Amino acid sequence: MHVVGEGGARGGPKVVHEVDQDKNSPLNNPIPVQERKCVREGESDKNDNNGTVTRETWMRRLKKAHERWPSYESDGNKDAEKAWFALSSEDREQASKMLNAYVAVCKRQGRTKFRVFANYLSEKLWEKLPANAASNGGSVELAKAYGKIWGVYRFADLLNPPNSMPKPPATIEGILNGGGEQAEAEKLRRLALYGWPRVVDMHNHAARRGGGLTVKGKLVPLADEFLQVRVGNDIWPERVNDFETVAFGL
């Protein structure tokens, strides 16, 4: 990436990204920026004669939700109650439904202290979760860049067959048709670049922004099977060979 003069009247700086020789390369495209049914709390809920949920029932739902908040023991009940009833009934249901997902994401980000529950309600913090946070029963995980969970989802994608390759430009096609080591190297380069676009996006996002991704929790237990291998130690070459075998069938 370079910063050059914009030119014209304003003369402001302009960011210019280097372009890969292959115009179809995802490196030439912007990095893509990384579901919500209401469940009743129990059969004991009471409705008034108009079918509206009573205040008593809403208070019971508030208590059940508040007890799941990390700072519950030190929170003020009155502030939480005030914020709770300031919400619409739909927002109260969403706040309760998304609470576990919100706490899980925050903890994965390294947070150990939480503000009072009233803040979660009044600021509608559940709305800041990713759009897929309610999928898989609300179970979501933040996979930190290059971490074990990140690695699980990376390998899971690499186990899928690669995508079809786009038509190469004339210069690249000439190299591929020429045969030999250079052609084989180019085939592998294009396979890595186009075969698994989600993996490419993961690497770009991690390298340029240091960001991870939010994932459904169903594969997270597999992270316990991962072993950290430091670059250059005795088993590093063996692990690299294992990766190339899984990813590219070498």
Backbone as CSV, one residue per row, in Angstrom:
resi,resn,N_x,N_y,N_z,CA_x,CA_y,CA_z,C_x,C_y,C_z
1,MET,0.846,-1.176,0.000,0.000,0.000,0.000,0.889,1.235,0.000
2,HIS,0.529,2.240,-0.805,1.282,3.479,-0.869,0.362,4.652,-0.637
3,VAL,0.908,5.774,-0.126,0.159,7.016,-0.008,0.746,7.995,-0.995
4,VAL,-0.068,8.502,-1.914,0.421,9.406,-2.947,-0.462,10.638,-2.962
5,GLY,-0.029,11.673,-3.669,-0.815,12.887,-3.769,-2.070,12.647,-4.574
6,GLU,-3.171,13.220,-4.091,-4.448,13.050,-4.776,-4.499,13.881,-6.048
7,GLY,-3.856,15.052,-6.034,-3.944,15.947,-7.174,-5.228,16.730,-7.121
8,GLY,-5.404,17.717,-7.998,-6.629,18.510,-8.006,-6.585,19.601,-6.957
9,ALA,-7.737,20.221,-6.702,-7.806,21.378,-5.841,-7.510,21.058,-4.389
10,ARG,-7.976,19.931,-3.900,-7.814,19.632,-2.484,-6.397,19.188,-2.144
11,GLY,-5.753,18.449,-3.027,-4.372,18.037,-2.796,-4.199,17.077,-1.641
12,GLY,-5.251,16.409,-1.235,-5.164,15.498,-0.096,-4.515,14.190,-0.481
13,PRO,-4.053,13.426,0.523,-3.416,12.132,0.238,-4.418,11.106,-0.219
14,LYS,-3.953,10.147,-0.966,-4.792,9.085,-1.487,-4.093,7.759,-1.251
15,VAL,-4.826,6.772,-0.751,-4.255,5.453,-0.493,-4.381,4.596,-1.741
16,VAL,-3.262,4.042,-2.186,-3.248,3.202,-3.373,-2.693,1.839,-2.991
17,HIS,-3.432,0.766,-3.279,-2.985,-0.595,-2.983,-2.268,-1.182,-4.194
18,GLU,-1.223,-1.936,-3.912,-0.528,-2.633,-4.988,-1.467,-3.679,-5.583
19,VAL,-1.368,-3.865,-6.868,-2.261,-4.767,-7.582,-1.519,-6.022,-8.005
20,ASP,-2.127,-7.175,-7.730,-1.547,-8.440,-8.150,-1.628,-8.547,-9.664
21,GLN,-0.642,-9.242,-10.258,-0.599,-9.385,-11.711,-1.857,-10.039,-12.247
22,ASP,-2.400,-10.976,-11.495,-3.615,-11.661,-11.892,-4.811,-10.804,-11.476
23,LYS,-5.539,-10.257,-12.440,-6.627,-9.323,-12.124,-7.767,-9.971,-11.342
24,ASN,-7.848,-11.306,-11.391,-8.900,-11.994,-10.648,-8.523,-12.239,-9.195
25,SER,-7.301,-11.896,-8.820,-6.810,-12.185,-7.479,-7.661,-11.514,-6.416
26,PRO,-8.027,-12.242,-5.348,-8.779,-11.626,-4.254,-7.973,-10.574,-3.521
27,LEU,-6.656,-10.584,-3.718,-5.826,-9.558,-3.089,-6.110,-8.190,-3.677
28,ASN,-6.740,-8.143,-4.882,-7.078,-6.872,-5.504,-8.449,-6.371,-5.075
29,ASN,-9.167,-7.151,-4.275,-10.512,-6.787,-3.860,-10.528,-6.375,-2.395
30,PRO,-11.482,-5.546,-2.000,-11.576,-5.149,-0.593,-11.833,-6.354,0.290
31,ILE,-11.355,-6.296,1.527,-11.611,-7.371,2.478,-13.071,-7.321,2.900
32,PRO,-13.798,-8.421,2.797,-15.193,-8.382,3.212,-15.328,-8.162,4.706
33,VAL,-16.217,-7.385,5.067,-16.417,-7.121,6.482,-17.083,-8.363,7.144
34,GLN,-16.621,-8.768,8.122,-17.330,-9.893,8.759,-18.677,-9.378,9.167
35,GLU,-28.868,-14.774,13.261,-30.155,-15.012,12.688,-31.024,-14.786,13.913
36,ARG,-32.529,-14.012,14.290,-32.876,-13.711,15.671,-34.300,-14.200,15.913
37,LYS,-36.296,-16.320,17.057,-37.652,-16.603,17.335,-37.754,-16.561,18.831
38,CYS,-38.697,-15.969,19.224,-38.867,-15.747,20.650,-39.264,-17.041,21.356
39,VAL,-38.672,-17.342,22.520,-38.977,-18.540,23.292,-39.521,-18.110,24.648
40,ARG,-40.621,-18.674,25.041,-41.193,-18.310,26.330,-40.363,-18.891,27.459
41,GLU,-40.394,-18.239,28.601,-39.567,-18.639,29.732,-40.142,-19.834,30.480
42,GLY,-41.411,-20.137,30.315,-41.976,-21.286,31.018,-43.495,-21.277,30.960
43,GLU,-44.093,-22.398,31.327,-45.538,-22.511,31.255,-46.240,-21.721,32.349
44,SER,-45.469,-21.210,33.337,-46.078,-20.497,34.437,-46.320,-19.031,34.107
45,ASP,-45.942,-18.562,32.894,-46.171,-17.180,32.508,-47.661,-16.861,32.576
46,LYS,-47.952,-15.652,33.041,-49.337,-15.247,33.169,-49.667,-14.130,32.202
47,ASN,-50.857,-14.194,31.599,-51.355,-13.143,30.730,-52.588,-12.516,31.363
48,ASP,-52.824,-11.235,31.011,-54.055,-10.614,31.492,-55.206,-11.001,30.560
49,ASN,-56.366,-10.438,30.775,-57.549,-10.810,29.992,-57.425,-10.444,28.516
50,ASN,-56.501,-9.540,28.211,-56.300,-9.129,26.818,-55.207,-9.935,26.121
51,GLY,-54.660,-10.924,26.812,-53.604,-11.733,26.223,-52.229,-11.110,26.351
52,THR,-52.128,-9.999,27.101,-50.839,-9.334,27.284,-50.096,-9.943,28.466
53,VAL,-48.782,-10.104,28.336,-47.976,-10.644,29.427,-48.026,-9.672,30.600
54,THR,-48.255,-10.182,31.788,-48.391,-9.327,32.966,-47.042,-8.826,33.451
55,ARG,-47.067,-7.766,34.255,-45.842,-7.217,34.825,-45.136,-8.246,35.718
56,GLU,-45.944,-9.040,36.431,-45.371,-10.086,37.278,-44.523,-11.058,36.463
57,THR,-45.044,-11.426,35.286,-44.293,-12.337,34.414,-43.029,-11.674,33.904
58,TRP,-43.133,-10.390,33.501,-41.944,-9.683,33.028,-40.904,-9.552,34.137
59,MET,-41.331,-9.376,35.366,-40.380,-9.304,36.480,-39.665,-10.645,36.660
60,ARG,-40.415,-11.736,36.512,-39.804,-13.056,36.644,-38.803,-13.301,35.521
61,ARG,-39.132,-12.855,34.315,-38.205,-12.997,33.191,-36.952,-12.145,33.393
62,LEU,-37.144,-10.953,33.935,-35.997,-10.095,34.233,-35.054,-10.782,35.213
63,LYS,-35.609,-11.377,36.260,-34.772,-12.047,37.262,-33.972,-13.185,36.648
64,LYS,-34.637,-13.968,35.786,-33.944,-15.088,35.150,-32.820,-14.609,34.242
65,ALA,-33.077,-13.526,33.504,-32.039,-12.974,32.621,-30.912,-12.355,33.428
66,HIS,-31.270,-11.587,34.453,-30.254,-10.894,35.262,-29.306,-11.881,35.936
67,GLU,-29.828,-13.010,36.370,-28.990,-14.007,37.041,-27.915,-14.577,36.136
68,ARG,-28.095,-14.439,34.839,-27.091,-14.939,33.877,-26.021,-13.891,33.567
69,TRP,-26.169,-12.684,34.081,-25.204,-11.620,33.811,-24.003,-11.763,34.746
70,PRO,-22.770,-11.639,34.230,-21.578,-11.886,35.048,-21.478,-11.066,36.339
71,SER,-21.974,-9.823,36.340,-21.851,-8.980,37.538,-23.127,-8.964,38.380
72,TYR,-23.934,-10.010,38.228,-25.241,-10.052,38.898,-25.148,-9.823,40.407
73,GLU,-24.173,-10.442,41.055,-24.073,-10.376,42.513,-23.902,-8.948,43.023
74,SER,-23.246,-8.100,42.240,-22.989,-6.729,42.689,-23.866,-5.690,42.009
75,ASP,-24.747,-6.123,41.128,-25.612,-5.199,40.393,-26.739,-4.640,41.262
76,GLY,-27.250,-3.483,40.827,-28.418,-2.914,41.486,-29.682,-3.349,40.769
77,ASN,-30.592,-3.995,41.487,-31.816,-4.499,40.881,-32.733,-3.393,40.387
78,LYS,-32.772,-2.267,41.096,-33.678,-1.179,40.726,-33.303,-0.583,39.375
79,ASP,-32.005,-0.370,39.138,-31.574,0.181,37.853,-31.886,-0.777,36.713
80,ALA,-31.663,-2.068,36.951,-31.951,-3.069,35.925,-33.449,-3.111,35.631
81,GLU,-34.261,-3.010,36.679,-35.715,-3.034,36.500,-36.188,-1.827,35.698
82,LYS,-35.627,-0.659,36.007,-36.004,0.556,35.292,-35.653,0.451,33.808
83,ALA,-34.438,-0.027,33.520,-34.000,-0.168,32.130,-34.808,-1.235,31.405
84,TRP,-35.169,-2.292,32.103,-35.950,-3.395,31.534,-37.311,-2.929,31.056
85,PHE,-38.004,-2.184,31.907,-39.359,-1.749,31.556,-39.380,-0.526,30.648
86,ALA,-38.210,0.057,30.413,-38.120,1.130,29.418,-38.072,0.569,28.010
87,LEU,-37.797,-0.738,27.902,-37.733,-1.405,26.602,-39.123,-1.848,26.163
88,SER,-39.259,-2.032,24.860,-40.488,-2.640,24.345,-40.463,-4.126,24.686
89,SER,-41.611,-4.786,24.619,-41.657,-6.216,24.928,-40.777,-7.017,23.975
90,GLU,-40.749,-6.577,22.698,-39.893,-7.266,21.724,-38.417,-7.135,22.102
91,ASP,-38.010,-5.952,22.530,-36.610,-5.736,22.919,-36.252,-6.519,24.175
92,ARG,-37.179,-6.640,25.110,-36.896,-7.428,26.315,-36.633,-8.888,25.943
93,GLU,-37.448,-9.403,25.011,-37.271,-10.793,24.584,-35.930,-10.981,23.891
94,GLN,-35.566,-10.016,23.047,-34.279,-10.100,22.357,-33.116,-9.976,23.331
95,ALA,-33.239,-9.080,24.292,-32.181,-8.886,25.290,-31.902,-10.173,26.046
96,SER,-32.973,-10.885,26.426,-32.817,-12.143,27.149,-32.270,-13.241,26.249
97,LYS,-32.788,-13.286,25.036,-32.383,-14.330,24.094,-30.910,-14.237,23.733
98,MET,-30.411,-13.003,23.545,-29.048,-12.808,23.056,-28.017,-12.634,24.162
99,LEU,-28.444,-12.689,25.415,-27.540,-12.420,26.533,-26.353,-13.374,26.566
100,ASN,-26.621,-14.666,26.471,-25.518,-15.641,26.539,-24.520,-15.448,25.410
101,ALA,-25.038,-15.172,24.214,-24.153,-14.958,23.075,-23.289,-13.726,23.292
102,TYR,-23.872,-12.657,23.821,-23.114,-11.425,24.069,-21.992,-11.666,25.082
103,VAL,-22.306,-12.340,26.177,-21.299,-12.617,27.209,-20.179,-13.493,26.662
104,ALA,-20.558,-14.507,25.855,-19.549,-15.414,25.295,-18.582,-14.675,24.386
105,VAL,-19.112,-13.793,23.542,-18.253,-13.032,22.630,-17.324,-12.122,23.414
106,CYS,-17.836,-11.442,24.436,-17.010,-10.550,25.248,-15.879,-11.303,25.945
107,LYS,-16.173,-12.473,26.463,-15.146,-13.252,27.150,-14.080,-13.740,26.184
108,ARG,-14.495,-14.094,24.970,-13.520,-14.516,23.966,-12.603,-13.368,23.567
109,GLN,-13.084,-12.157,23.715,-12.279,-10.986,23.408,-11.347,-10.627,24.561
110,GLY,-11.420,-11.377,25.649,-10.537,-11.151,26.778,-11.135,-10.326,27.904
111,ARG,-12.384,-9.963,27.820,-12.985,-9.147,28.880,-13.205,-9.974,30.134
112,THR,-12.806,-9.421,31.261,-12.985,-10.089,32.544,-13.948,-9.326,33.454
113,LYS,-14.161,-8.043,33.171,-15.079,-7.234,33.968,-16.217,-6.733,33.090
114,PHE,-17.418,-6.733,33.645,-18.607,-6.303,32.917,-19.286,-5.163,33.661
115,ARG,-19.824,-4.238,32.905,-20.620,-3.181,33.511,-21.936,-3.761,34.012
116,VAL,-22.706,-2.962,34.711,-23.956,-3.458,35.284,-24.937,-3.851,34.180
117,PHE,-25.860,-4.727,34.523,-26.831,-5.254,33.576,-27.689,-4.140,32.983
118,ALA,-27.928,-3.089,33.754,-28.742,-1.970,33.275,-28.138,-1.346,32.024
119,ASN,-26.811,-1.315,31.929,-26.164,-0.765,30.739,-26.414,-1.633,29.515
120,TYR,-26.337,-2.941,29.701,-26.621,-3.869,28.610,-28.020,-3.625,28.060
121,LEU,-28.971,-3.358,28.958,-30.358,-3.147,28.544,-30.563,-1.771,27.918
122,SER,-30.117,-0.732,28.609,-30.386,0.624,28.137,-29.668,0.951,26.836
123,GLU,-28.481,0.367,26.633,-27.721,0.626,25.416,-27.974,-0.410,24.334
124,LYS,-28.840,-1.376,24.621,-29.190,-2.432,23.666,-27.930,-3.056,23.043
125,LEU,-27.033,-3.491,23.910,-25.739,-3.989,23.450,-25.839,-5.263,22.621
126,TRP,-26.914,-6.013,22.774,-27.076,-7.228,21.963,-27.188,-6.906,20.477
127,GLU,-27.599,-5.689,20.152,-27.728,-5.309,18.748,-26.371,-5.127,18.076
128,LYS,-25.301,-5.085,18.856,-23.967,-4.918,18.297,-23.312,-6.254,17.954
129,LEU,-24.007,-7.340,18.246,-23.482,-8.665,17.908,-23.578,-8.903,16.409
130,PRO,-22.748,-9.806,15.862,-22.854,-10.170,14.448,-24.234,-10.726,14.132
131,ALA,-24.635,-10.600,12.867,-25.983,-11.008,12.467,-26.255,-12.479,12.717
132,ASN,-25.212,-13.327,12.729,-25.413,-14.771,12.893,-25.274,-15.205,14.343
133,ALA,-25.268,-14.264,15.273,-25.000,-14.600,16.669,-26.066,-15.482,17.298
134,ALA,-27.292,-15.437,16.776,-28.364,-16.254,17.351,-28.435,-17.633,16.746
135,SER,-27.633,-17.896,15.708,-27.639,-19.219,15.083,-27.035,-20.234,16.026
136,ASN,-27.320,-21.478,15.784,-26.830,-22.572,16.627,-27.236,-22.384,18.084
137,GLY,-28.501,-21.960,18.278,-29.013,-21.805,19.628,-28.372,-20.660,20.378
138,GLY,-27.827,-19.673,19.664,-27.205,-18.544,20.329,-25.765,-18.807,20.712
139,SER,-25.258,-19.961,20.352,-23.888,-20.291,20.708,-22.927,-19.771,19.649
140,VAL,-22.154,-18.768,19.998,-21.167,-18.220,19.084,-19.839,-18.101,19.804
141,GLU,-18.791,-18.093,19.042,-17.457,-17.966,19.603,-16.667,-16.953,18.793
142,LEU,-15.805,-16.221,19.447,-14.889,-15.340,18.747,-13.584,-16.089,18.549
143,ALA,-13.239,-16.368,17.305,-11.993,-17.069,16.997,-10.901,-16.033,16.767
144,LYS,-9.990,-15.926,17.703,-8.902,-14.957,17.575,-7.985,-15.344,16.435
145,ALA,-7.449,-14.341,15.764,-6.574,-14.582,14.616,-5.415,-15.492,14.997
146,TYR,-5.223,-16.539,14.214,-4.152,-17.516,14.365,-4.292,-18.387,15.623
147,GLY,-5.402,-18.279,16.325,-5.617,-19.104,17.504,-6.114,-20.492,17.152
148,LYS,-6.374,-21.302,18.179,-6.782,-22.681,17.948,-8.139,-22.780,17.266
149,ILE,-9.117,-22.002,17.733,-10.449,-22.054,17.120,-10.382,-21.547,15.687
150,TRP,-9.621,-20.501,15.478,-9.394,-19.969,14.130,-8.825,-21.067,13.240
151,GLY,-7.871,-21.834,13.774,-7.265,-22.929,13.027,-8.252,-24.030,12.704
152,VAL,-9.167,-24.318,13.639,-10.186,-25.351,13.408,-11.017,-25.009,12.188
153,TYR,-11.506,-23.761,12.125,-12.380,-23.376,11.017,-11.600,-23.197,9.718
154,ARG,-10.347,-22.880,9.830,-9.485,-22.791,8.643,-9.306,-24.172,8.026
155,PHE,-8.964,-25.157,8.850,-8.776,-26.511,8.338,-10.097,-27.119,7.872
156,ALA,-11.193,-26.810,8.555,-12.493,-27.329,8.145,-12.816,-26.879,6.732
157,ASP,-12.448,-25.634,6.405,-12.706,-25.144,5.058,-11.752,-25.784,4.057
158,LEU,-10.510,-25.991,4.456,-9.523,-26.601,3.560,-9.832,-28.062,3.249
159,LEU,-10.632,-28.702,4.084,-11.013,-30.088,3.829,-12.078,-30.193,2.738
160,ASN,-12.686,-29.065,2.372,-13.642,-29.050,1.266,-12.908,-29.039,-0.067
161,PRO,-13.518,-29.535,-1.131,-12.869,-29.464,-2.450,-12.635,-28.007,-2.831
162,PRO,-11.551,-27.723,-3.538,-11.275,-26.340,-3.930,-12.276,-25.815,-4.952
163,ASN,-12.449,-24.504,-4.971,-13.288,-23.873,-5.984,-12.636,-23.992,-7.354
164,SER,-13.432,-23.816,-8.390,-12.871,-23.825,-9.734,-12.016,-22.584,-9.941
165,MET,-11.009,-22.706,-10.774,-10.082,-21.606,-11.013,-10.634,-20.647,-12.066
166,PRO,-10.485,-19.344,-11.895,-10.886,-18.402,-12.944,-9.912,-18.464,-14.115
167,LYS,-10.361,-18.022,-15.251,-9.485,-18.033,-16.432,-8.308,-17.095,-16.186
168,PRO,-7.074,-17.578,-16.399,-5.908,-16.736,-16.132,-5.675,-15.734,-17.254
169,PRO,-4.977,-14.625,-16.967,-4.592,-13.697,-18.038,-3.576,-14.369,-18.957
170,ALA,-3.340,-13.766,-20.087,-2.494,-14.382,-21.116,-1.107,-14.717,-20.600
171,THR,-0.507,-13.824,-19.816,0.854,-14.082,-19.320,0.901,-15.299,-18.421
172,ILE,-0.079,-15.419,-17.526,-0.131,-16.564,-16.609,-0.442,-17.838,-17.375
173,GLU,-1.330,-17.748,-18.359,-1.682,-18.917,-19.164,-0.463,-19.448,-19.903
174,GLY,0.384,-18.532,-20.364,1.610,-18.943,-21.039,2.523,-19.734,-20.126
175,ILE,2.620,-19.285,-18.862,3.451,-19.997,-17.889,2.874,-21.389,-17.621
176,LEU,1.552,-21.479,-17.466,0.912,-22.760,-17.179,1.067,-23.738,-18.334
177,ASN,1.009,-23.221,-19.546,1.150,-24.083,-20.721,2.590,-24.466,-21.009
178,GLY,3.514,-23.754,-20.385,4.937,-24.010,-20.639,5.463,-25.245,-19.953
179,GLY,4.760,-25.726,-18.948,5.200,-26.925,-18.241,6.392,-26.663,-17.356
180,GLY,6.872,-27.701,-16.713,8.062,-27.586,-15.878,7.745,-27.099,-14.469
181,GLU,8.810,-26.826,-13.717,8.682,-26.415,-12.326,7.940,-25.093,-12.173
182,GLN,8.172,-24.168,-13.101,7.514,-22.875,-13.003,5.992,-23.008,-13.145
183,ALA,5.571,-23.900,-14.066,4.145,-24.124,-14.253,3.527,-24.774,-13.017
184,GLU,4.228,-25.734,-12.413,3.725,-26.392,-11.215,3.619,-25.410,-10.055
185,ALA,4.619,-24.542,-9.937,4.591,-23.530,-8.880,3.415,-22.579,-9.069
186,GLU,3.144,-22.211,-10.329,2.032,-21.302,-10.608,0.688,-21.974,-10.327
187,LYS,0.589,-23.263,-10.633,-0.641,-23.996,-10.339,-0.926,-23.992,-8.835
188,LEU,0.125,-24.215,-8.048,-0.036,-24.215,-6.595,-0.386,-22.820,-6.077
189,ARG,0.219,-21.806,-6.672,-0.067,-20.430,-6.252,-1.538,-20.100,-6.491
190,ARG,-2.035,-20.483,-7.666,-3.423,-20.192,-8.000,-4.395,-21.032,-7.157
191,LEU,-3.979,-22.261,-6.835,-4.809,-23.103,-5.985,-4.964,-22.473,-4.601
192,ALA,-3.853,-21.981,-4.066,-3.887,-21.337,-2.758,-4.682,-20.042,-2.795
193,LEU,-4.624,-19.343,-3.911,-5.261,-18.034,-4.039,-6.759,-18.121,-4.283
194,TYR,-7.190,-19.099,-5.097,-8.586,-19.180,-5.506,-9.340,-20.402,-4.975
195,GLY,-8.614,-21.411,-4.524,-9.252,-22.662,-4.132,-10.186,-22.523,-2.939
196,TRP,-9.773,-21.738,-1.941,-10.544,-21.579,-0.713,-10.618,-20.095,-0.352
197,PRO,-11.506,-19.348,-0.987,-11.571,-17.897,-0.787,-11.824,-17.487,0.662
198,ARG,-12.568,-18.290,1.407,-12.820,-17.924,2.810,-11.524,-17.960,3.621
199,VAL,-10.667,-18.919,3.319,-9.385,-18.996,4.014,-8.513,-17.790,3.655
200,VAL,-8.542,-17.407,2.392,-7.799,-16.216,1.968,-8.299,-14.978,2.711
201,ASP,-9.626,-14.853,2.828,-10.211,-13.726,3.557,-9.781,-13.734,5.031
202,MET,-9.747,-14.930,5.628,-9.323,-15.036,7.020,-7.901,-14.539,7.198
203,HIS,-7.017,-14.950,6.296,-5.618,-14.541,6.390,-5.452,-13.047,6.137
204,ASN,-6.148,-12.523,5.146,-6.053,-11.090,4.860,-6.538,-10.263,6.038
205,HIS,-7.669,-10.659,6.607,-8.240,-9.921,7.728,-7.310,-9.981,8.940
206,ALA,-6.715,-11.144,9.175,-5.819,-11.296,10.319,-4.528,-10.510,10.122
207,ALA,-3.980,-10.555,8.911,-2.695,-9.900,8.651,-2.819,-8.383,8.613
208,ARG,-3.881,-7.879,8.022,-4.014,-6.428,7.847,-4.647,-5.727,9.032
209,ARG,-5.538,-6.430,9.750,-6.251,-5.792,10.848,-6.075,-6.492,12.191
210,GLY,-5.415,-7.634,12.164,-5.242,-8.382,13.406,-6.545,-8.941,13.941
211,GLY,-7.550,-9.048,13.065,-8.873,-9.468,13.510,-9.144,-10.935,13.327
212,GLY,-9.965,-11.487,14.210,-10.414,-12.858,14.072,-11.772,-12.887,13.392
213,LEU,-12.593,-13.870,13.757,-13.915,-13.958,13.179,-14.860,-14.613,14.160
214,THR,-16.143,-14.330,14.011,-17.163,-14.938,14.855,-17.686,-16.178,14.161
215,VAL,-17.722,-17.297,14.896,-18.098,-18.575,14.298,-19.163,-19.260,15.141
216,LYS,-19.899,-20.182,14.517,-20.823,-21.039,15.259,-20.002,-21.975,16.139
217,GLY,-20.559,-22.326,17.276,-19.770,-23.057,18.260,-19.623,-24.543,18.067
218,LYS,-20.240,-25.125,17.030,-20.289,-26.585,16.952,-18.935,-27.248,16.757
219,LEU,-17.964,-26.563,16.153,-16.640,-27.162,15.935,-15.622,-26.753,16.995
220,VAL,-16.007,-25.869,17.903,-15.068,-25.342,18.897,-14.394,-26.424,19.734
221,PRO,-15.106,-27.506,20.162,-14.431,-28.539,20.966,-13.196,-29.136,20.299
222,LEU,-13.141,-29.094,18.974,-11.978,-29.660,18.272,-10.707,-28.867,18.554
223,ALA,-10.846,-27.651,19.043,-9.667,-26.824,19.327,-8.780,-27.456,20.390
224,ASP,-9.393,-28.253,21.265,-8.599,-28.909,22.321,-7.631,-29.935,21.761
225,GLU,-7.854,-30.360,20.519,-6.978,-31.344,19.888,-5.768,-30.688,19.236
226,PHE,-5.740,-29.369,19.183,-4.627,-28.665,18.549,-3.440,-28.552,19.505
227,LEU,-2.267,-28.675,18.940,-1.031,-28.542,19.705,-0.204,-27.416,19.104
228,GLN,0.236,-26.495,19.947,1.054,-25.398,19.448,2.449,-25.895,19.098
229,VAL,2.870,-25.581,17.885,4.206,-25.969,17.414,4.953,-24.695,17.036
230,ARG,6.025,-24.418,17.726,6.795,-23.210,17.443,7.641,-23.382,16.185
231,VAL,7.741,-22.304,15.440,8.533,-22.330,14.210,9.980,-22.701,14.519
232,GLY,10.490,-23.672,13.776,11.886,-24.031,13.909,12.199,-25.136,14.894
233,ASN,11.206,-25.616,15.666,11.550,-26.683,16.604,11.636,-28.028,15.882
234,ASP,11.886,-29.093,16.631,12.211,-30.387,16.024,11.089,-30.961,15.159
235,ILE,9.836,-30.717,15.523,8.739,-31.317,14.764,8.106,-30.333,13.783
236,TRP,8.681,-29.129,13.667,8.121,-28.135,12.748,8.061,-28.635,11.306
237,PRO,9.160,-29.205,10.742,9.096,-29.686,9.345,8.013,-30.731,9.130
238,GLU,7.823,-31.607,10.117,6.805,-32.651,10.002,5.408,-32.053,9.959
239,ARG,5.166,-31.024,10.792,3.851,-30.375,10.819,3.585,-29.610,9.520
240,VAL,4.611,-28.983,8.969,4.460,-28.288,7.695,4.087,-29.280,6.606
241,ASN,4.722,-30.430,6.631,4.424,-31.471,5.632,2.994,-31.966,5.791
242,ASP,2.534,-32.117,7.041,1.151,-32.542,7.291,0.175,-31.520,6.728
243,PHE,0.482,-30.235,6.926,-0.416,-29.184,6.430,-0.493,-29.210,4.922
244,GLU,0.639,-29.327,4.258,0.643,-29.341,2.798,-0.111,-30.548,2.256
245,THR,-0.036,-31.664,2.988,-0.760,-32.862,2.564,-2.259,-32.648,2.648
246,VAL,-2.713,-32.058,3.768,-4.143,-31.800,3.958,-4.656,-30.745,3.010
247,ALA,-3.884,-29.657,2.873,-4.375,-28.514,2.101,-4.272,-28.718,0.610
248,PHE,-3.169,-29.255,0.150,-2.925,-29.293,-1.293,-2.718,-30.687,-1.859
249,GLY,-2.762,-31.714,-1.000,-2.608,-33.088,-1.486,-1.199,-33.365,-2.006
250,LEU,-0.220,-32.660,-1.440,1.154,-32.855,-1.929,1.783,-34.101,-1.337
